[in-house]
Amino acid sequence: MSRNKTKTLRQFNDDDLKDKLIDLKVDLAKLRSEAIKGTLKKEAGVIRWKRRDIARVLTLMNERTGGKK
């Protein structure tokens, strides 16, 4: 899976960003479970990038709402 660039994420609408966030969280959960089981070999560094992509999406969502919840 390719990494998400901020430029491309800004083109998404709010619903697409929410869907992307859900997908990223599911992927992160799978990677963490594989890491705990010990079956995660090559993709050990991917967890860090997934977390950063999640933060990037959340930041964009907060920018659009003006920081209000």
MDTraj code that builds the backbone (N, CA, C; nanometers):
import mdtraj as md
import numpy as np

residues = "MET SER ARG ASN LYS THR LYS THR LEU ARG GLN PHE ASN ASP ASP ASP LEU LYS ASP LYS LEU ILE ASP LEU LYS VAL ASP LEU ALA LYS LEU ARG SER GLU ALA ILE LYS GLY THR LEU LYS LYS GLU ALA GLY VAL ILE ARG TRP LYS ARG ARG ASP ILE ALA ARG VAL LEU THR LEU MET ASN GLU ARG THR GLY GLY LYS LYS".split()
xyz = np.array([
    [0.0849, -0.1177, 0.0000],
    [0.0000, 0.0000, 0.0000],
    [0.0894, 0.1240, 0.0000],
    [0.0544, 0.2183, -0.0799],
    [0.1353, 0.3384, -0.0896],
    [0.1018, 0.4344, 0.0234],
    [0.1976, 0.5188, 0.0536],
    [0.1781, 0.6176, 0.1596],
    [0.0902, 0.7296, 0.1087],
    [0.0250, 0.7960, 0.2017],
    [-0.0677, 0.9017, 0.1672],
    [0.0024, 1.0365, 0.1740],
    [-0.0084, 1.1105, 0.0679],
    [0.0474, 1.2449, 0.0646],
    [-0.0599, 1.3444, 0.1051],
    [-0.0183, 1.4495, 0.1721],
    [-0.1131, 1.5507, 0.2174],
    [-0.1841, 1.6156, 0.1001],
    [-0.1117, 1.6342, -0.0081],
    [-0.1696, 1.6984, -0.1263],
    [-0.2870, 1.6175, -0.1805],
    [-0.2724, 1.4869, -0.1862],
    [-0.3809, 1.4035, -0.2374],
    [-0.4940, 1.3913, -0.1352],
    [-0.4600, 1.3906, -0.0066],
    [-0.5638, 1.3805, 0.0956],
    [-0.6512, 1.5049, 0.0990],
    [-0.5957, 1.6198, 0.0670],
    [-0.6728, 1.7438, 0.0674],
    [-0.7807, 1.7436, -0.0413],
    [-0.7650, 1.6609, -0.1438],
    [-0.8629, 1.6540, -0.2515],
    [-0.9846, 1.5699, -0.2138],
    [-0.9740, 1.4918, -0.1059],
    [-1.0847, 1.4077, -0.0622],
    [-1.1904, 1.4924, 0.0065],
    [-1.3164, 1.4484, -0.0031],
    [-1.4211, 1.5153, 0.0738],
    [-1.4259, 1.4528, 0.2131],
    [-1.5124, 1.5037, 0.2991],
    [-1.5156, 1.4603, 0.4384],
    [-1.5489, 1.3117, 0.4533],
    [-1.6425, 1.2635, 0.3731],
    [-1.6802, 1.1224, 0.3815],
    [-1.5660, 1.0306, 0.3390],
    [-1.4942, 1.0710, 0.2341],
    [-1.3803, 0.9918, 0.1889],
    [-1.2697, 0.9893, 0.2939],
    [-1.2489, 1.1015, 0.3616],
    [-1.1480, 1.1060, 0.4675],
    [-1.1858, 1.0140, 0.5828],
    [-1.3137, 1.0108, 0.6176],
    [-1.3584, 0.9216, 0.7250],
    [-1.3380, 0.7760, 0.6866],
    [-1.3684, 0.7427, 0.5601],
    [-1.3478, 0.6062, 0.5123],
    [-1.1995, 0.5703, 0.5133],
    [-1.1164, 0.6645, 0.4714],
    [-0.9720, 0.6426, 0.4691],
    [-0.9197, 0.6198, 0.6107],
    [-0.9711, 0.6973, 0.7053],
    [-0.9292, 0.6843, 0.8446],
    [-0.9654, 0.5459, 0.8995],
    [-1.0843, 0.4997, 0.8674],
    [-1.1263, 0.3668, 0.9124],
    [-1.0364, 0.2595, 0.8524],
    [-1.0066, 0.2705, 0.7227],
    [-0.9195, 0.1734, 0.6564],
    [-0.7803, 0.1717, 0.7192],
    [-0.7269, 0.2896, 0.7475],
    [-0.5937, 0.2977, 0.8076],
    [-0.5917, 0.2368, 0.9473],
    [-0.6964, 0.2608, 1.0243],
    [-0.7017, 0.2046, 1.1595],
    [-0.7137, 0.0525, 1.1559],
    [-0.7894, 0.0008, 1.0592],
    [-0.8015, -0.1446, 1.0452],
    [-0.6667, -0.2046, 1.0058],
    [-0.5979, -0.1413, 0.9107],
    [-0.4662, -0.1891, 0.8696],
    [-0.3681, -0.1870, 0.9859],
    [-0.3714, -0.0807, 1.0649],
    [-0.2819, -0.0694, 1.1794],
    [-0.3108, -0.1790, 1.2819],
    [-0.4366, -0.2072, 1.3055],
    [-0.4722, -0.3128, 1.3999],
    [-0.4209, -0.4492, 1.3516],
    [-0.4336, -0.4743, 1.2214],
    [-0.3835, -0.6006, 1.1663],
    [-0.2321, -0.6102, 1.1809],
    [-0.1619, -0.5002, 1.1508],
    [-0.0167, -0.5012, 1.1616],
    [0.0277, -0.5202, 1.3063],
    [-0.0425, -0.4574, 1.3993],
    [-0.0062, -0.4730, 1.5402],
    [-0.0303, -0.6152, 1.5883],
    [-0.1376, -0.6768, 1.5431],
    [-0.1639, -0.8150, 1.5845],
    [-0.0597, -0.9095, 1.5254],
    [-0.0171, -0.8845, 1.4029],
    [0.0880, -0.9655, 1.3427],
    [0.2204, -0.9459, 1.4158],
    [0.2462, -0.8242, 1.4605],
    [0.3701, -0.7972, 1.5331],
    [0.3706, -0.8700, 1.6673],
    [0.2555, -0.8738, 1.7320],
    [0.2469, -0.9437, 1.8605],
    [0.2654, -1.0942, 1.8419],
    [0.2068, -1.1483, 1.7346],
    [0.2197, -1.2912, 1.7077],
    [0.3603, -1.3280, 1.6617],
    [0.4322, -1.2312, 1.6089],
    [0.5663, -1.2586, 1.5603],
    [0.5712, -1.2943, 1.4136],
    [0.4632, -1.2757, 1.3418],
    [0.4601, -1.3110, 1.2006],
    [0.4917, -1.1922, 1.1106],
    [0.5152, -1.0766, 1.1691],
    [0.5451, -0.9563, 1.0919],
    [0.6951, -0.9520, 1.0665],
    [0.7356, -0.9730, 0.9455],
    [0.8786, -0.9792, 0.9152],
    [0.9271, -0.8533, 0.8433],
    [0.8953, -0.8454, 0.7162],
    [0.9439, -0.7378, 0.6306],
    [0.8817, -0.6037, 0.6630],
    [0.7580, -0.6039, 0.7062],
    [0.6819, -0.4808, 0.7192],
    [0.6877, -0.4216, 0.8597],
    [0.7953, -0.4445, 0.9318],
    [0.8043, -0.3973, 1.0696],
    [0.8009, -0.2449, 1.0778],
    [0.8561, -0.1757, 0.9792],
    [0.8582, -0.0304, 0.9812],
    [0.7306, 0.0345, 0.9317],
    [0.6386, -0.0456, 0.8833],
    [0.5145, 0.0074, 0.8267],
    [0.4231, 0.0632, 0.9354],
    [0.4348, 0.0097, 1.0564],
    [0.3483, 0.0546, 1.1661],
    [0.3666, 0.2035, 1.1909],
    [0.4894, 0.2493, 1.1891],
    [0.5173, 0.3913, 1.2114],
    [0.4506, 0.4773, 1.1052],
    [0.4569, 0.4348, 0.9792],
    [0.3992, 0.5148, 0.8705],
    [0.2472, 0.5131, 0.8743],
    [0.1892, 0.4024, 0.9167],
    [0.0431, 0.3972, 0.9310],
    [-0.0025, 0.4964, 1.0382],
    [0.0708, 0.4998, 1.1497],
    [0.0352, 0.5933, 1.2560],
    [0.0466, 0.7371, 1.2085],
    [0.1471, 0.7664, 1.1308],
    [0.1643, 0.9019, 1.0780],
    [0.0562, 0.9375, 0.9766],
    [0.0163, 0.8403, 0.8960],
    [-0.0924, 0.8650, 0.8007],
    [-0.2238, 0.8911, 0.8727],
    [-0.2476, 0.8175, 0.9814],
    [-0.3678, 0.8411, 1.0614],
    [-0.3649, 0.9820, 1.1187],
    [-0.2503, 1.0229, 1.1698],
    [-0.2377, 1.1583, 1.2251],
    [-0.2588, 1.2635, 1.1175],
    [-0.2108, 1.2368, 0.9982],
    [-0.2267, 1.3304, 0.8872],
    [-0.3744, 1.3481, 0.8513],
    [-0.4481, 1.2378, 0.8462],
    [-0.5907, 1.2441, 0.8140],
    [-0.6662, 1.3173, 0.9248],
    [-0.6345, 1.2861, 1.0503],
    [-0.7014, 1.3530, 1.1612],
    [-0.6736, 1.5029, 1.1620],
    [-0.5520, 1.5406, 1.1264],
    [-0.5175, 1.6824, 1.1200],
    [-0.5995, 1.7535, 1.0133],
    [-0.6120, 1.6923, 0.8973],
    [-0.6925, 1.7514, 0.7903],
    [-0.8390, 1.7639, 0.8310],
    [-0.8902, 1.6631, 0.8996],
    [-1.0291, 1.6682, 0.9436],
    [-1.0494, 1.7800, 1.0460],
    [-0.9524, 1.7977, 1.1348],
    [-0.9614, 1.9047, 1.2338],
    [-0.9483, 2.0423, 1.1694],
    [-0.8661, 2.0538, 1.0672],
    [-0.8531, 2.1816, 0.9966],
    [-0.9854, 2.2213, 0.9316],
    [-1.0543, 2.1230, 0.8774],
    [-1.1801, 2.1528, 0.8081],
    [-1.2911, 2.1920, 0.9032],
    [-1.2885, 2.1368, 1.0240],
    [-1.3936, 2.1705, 1.1200],
    [-1.3563, 2.2935, 1.2023],
    [-1.2380, 2.3450, 1.1834],
    [-1.1958, 2.4625, 1.2593],
    [-1.1505, 2.4273, 1.3995],
    [-1.1171, 2.3001, 1.4230],
    [-1.0727, 2.2585, 1.5529],
    [-1.1843, 2.2323, 1.6521],
    [-1.3092, 2.2456, 1.6082],
    [-1.4230, 2.2202, 1.6958],
    [-1.4660, 2.0763, 1.6848],
    [-1.5100, 2.0201, 1.7957],
    [-1.5539, 1.8803, 1.7956],
    [-1.7025, 1.8698, 1.7914],
])
top = md.Topology()
chain = top.add_chain()
for i, resn in enumerate(residues, 1):
    res = top.add_residue(resn, chain, resSeq=i)
    for name in ("N", "CA", "C"):
        top.add_atom(name, md.element.get_by_symbol(name[0]), res)
traj = md.Trajectory(xyz[None], top)
